[in-house]
């Protein structure tokens, strides 16, 4: 059974696109939301995962099963 995700659906989506190397502006365009909304969601993601950077948040999200290698475009 997968662990409960501490992130909202939108926080996870924003973190996923950041992990794939997209900028805040690119993520905003992909998701059809404002730049500031992407920033807010990523700030919340970092806070909830107790991380200081997006790289760290991505690593923690993968370690906790929130994101998978398949999500990131890698092999499972």
C-alpha positions in Angstrom: 0.0 0.0 0.0 1.4 3.4 -1.0 2.1 5.9 1.8 -0.2 8.8 2.4 0.9 11.8 0.4 1.5 14.9 2.5 1.3 17.0 -0.7 -1.8 18.2 -2.4 -2.4 17.1 -6.0 -1.3 20.5 -7.3 1.8 20.6 -5.1 2.8 17.2 -6.4 2.2 18.3 -10.0 4.3 21.4 -9.6 7.1 19.4 -7.9 7.0 16.8 -10.6 7.5 19.4 -13.4 10.3 21.1 -11.4 11.9 17.7 -11.0 11.7 17.2 -14.8 13.7 20.5 -15.1 10.9 22.9 -16.0 11.1 26.5 -14.8 8.3 28.1 -12.8 7.2 29.9 -16.0 7.2 26.7 -18.0 5.3 24.8 -15.3 2.7 27.6 -15.1 2.2 27.4 -18.8 1.9 23.6 -18.8 -0.6 23.6 -15.9 -2.5 26.7 -17.0 -1.9 28.5 -13.7 -0.1 31.7 -12.7 3.6 31.8 -12.0 2.9 32.9 -8.5 0.7 29.9 -7.9 3.5 27.6 -9.0 5.9 29.4 -6.6 3.4 29.0 -3.8 2.8 25.3 -4.4 6.6 24.6 -4.6 7.2 26.6 -1.4 4.4 24.6 0.3 6.0 21.3 -1.0 9.4 22.2 0.3 7.9 23.2 3.7 5.8 20.0 4.0 8.7 17.8 3.1 11.0 19.8 5.4 13.4 20.7 2.6 15.4 23.8 1.7 15.7 23.2 -2.1 13.7 21.7 -4.9 16.5 19.2 -5.5 16.2 18.0 -1.9 12.4 18.0 -2.1 12.5 15.8 -5.2 14.9 13.4 -3.5 12.7 13.2 -0.4 9.6 12.8 -2.6 11.2 9.9 -4.4 12.4 8.3 -1.1 8.9 8.6 0.3 7.2 7.2 -2.8 5.4 10.4 -3.6 7.3 10.6 -6.9 8.7 7.6 -8.8 11.5 7.1 -11.2 8.8 6.5 -13.8 7.2 9.9 -13.0 10.6 11.5 -13.7 11.0 9.7 -17.0 13.4 7.1 -15.8 13.1 3.3 -15.6 11.3 1.6 -12.7 
